[in-house]
Amino acid sequence: MAVTAKNGKYFYAWSKVLPDGSFYLPGQALQEYHIRTDSNVILMSGRNTVKGFSVVCKELIDNSPLAKIFASLPQLRNFSIPEGRTICFKERLFCWTYLGRDQYIRLPLETWEEFGVSPGEKLLSLRATHLAFNNLADGPYIELAKQVRGVPVYE
């Protein structure tokens, strides 16, 4: 169950990066963004943090400001680069990975490092834009979320 903070920010859950590179994506976020399990997902680094990533709803890209970016990255859209390998474009990192039925993604530890995250770190999943939800380890909402009761924790 997600929690709304005083300023209206919507927090889904805290999830920990496990030692094997696994990371749980909260079901409520997946449902809200129409992201299916047992499918490939696109991850993108954020612009307001150096520690974390956004999960992009790839079905909404074509009619969005991201359309031009993804048109320039056909190897990402076609999933023709190796799973979990990042590519940099316009100062952002992008990669794709498989989202299992168990709601976990699994990335190589090197990829986590590129996203500024280490195994054992907790990331906050929160509503961002209509295209993506964020999973952040730092930034202005982390301290706020630590003060909010009832945010689920997955470890």
N, C-alpha and C positions, 0 to 999 in steps of 0.2 A: 504494500500500500504506500503510495507516494505521499509526501508531506509538502504543504505549501507554507513557506516562510512568511514573515510579516510583510516583506516588500513584494510579495506576490510571486517570488521565484519558486519553481516547482522542482523538488528534489525526489528522485526515484529511489536511490539506494547508494550505499557505500559498497564497493566490491574490491577485493584484494587481488593483486597480480600474484598468482601462485608460482612456486619455484619452477614448474615445468612450462611456464609461459601462458598458462590458461587464465582466462578472465571471464567472469559471469556478466552477461548483459541482462538487466532486469526485464522481466516479462511485460510489465506495464509500459515501459518505454518502447519495446519492440511492437507491442500492440498499437500504441498511439501513432507510431511512425510507419505502420503497415509493413514491418520488416519480418519476413518469415524465417523460421528456423529451417535447418537443412537447406541452406542457400548461401551464396557468396555475398559478403558485405564489403563496402568500401569504407576505409578509415582515412581521416584527414586530420593533420595537425591543426591546432587552433591558432588564432591570431592574437588572443589576449593572454596566452599562457605558453610556457615552454615545456610544460609537464602534463601531457595528456593528449586526447584525440577526440574527434567527433565521429559518430557513426552516421553515414549519409544514407538517406532513403533514395536509392538509385533510380527508382521509378519516377521521382519528381524532378530529376536533374534537367531533363530536356526543356522544361518551361521555367527555368530559373536563371539567376545570375551565374550559377556554376556551369551552365551549358557550354559557354565558350572555353572554359578551362578544360572540361572533360572532352570537348571536341579536339583539343590539342593533346590529349592523352589516350589515344585509341587502345594502346596496350593495357591500360588500366580498365577501361570500359569493356574490353574483350577478354579480360582476365588472362592475357597471354604472357604477362611477366610472372615469374615464380611467386607463389603464395607467400605473403609476408615480406616480400622485398619492397622497400620504399623507393619512390621516385620523387624528385624534388621539382616543383614547378611554381614559379612566382612566390618564392620564399615559404612554401608550404610543402609538407611531406604527404604523400598519398601511398596507400597500399590496399590490397584486398586480402581477405581471409574468409575461410569457411565458418559459418555459424551453425554449430551442431544442434541437434534436437534438444540437447541438455542446456541450451542457451549459453554455451561457452564458446569463445573464440580462443584460438591458440596461435601465438606469435613466437617467432624465434627471439631469444633473449636480446640479440643484437637489435632487433626491430624495436623492442621495448625501450632499449637504451636510446635509440634515435628519437623516440617520442618523449624522452626525458624521464622515463619511469623505470624503476627497478623492481624485481620480485620482492614481495612482502609489502609493497606500498599499497595503500588504499586510495582508490579514486572515487570521486563523487559523480554519480550519474545524474544529470539534470537536464530539464527542457531547455533547448536553445532556440533554434529557428524552426520554421515549418519544414525544413529540409533535413535537419540533423539534430541529434541529442549529443551532449557533451559528456565526457568522462575525464575529470580533471583532478590533478594532485595538488595544484596551487591556484592562486587567483583570488579575486575578491569574495567569492561565494563559499570558499572552504571554511573560513572561520565562522561565518553565519550558520552554515550547515552543522558545524560542531555544537552549536548552541540550541539547535532544534531537536526536540524529542520526537521519537517515533520513526526516524528514517531507518529503514531496514539495512542490515549489514550482512553481506555474503562473504564468507571466507573460505 
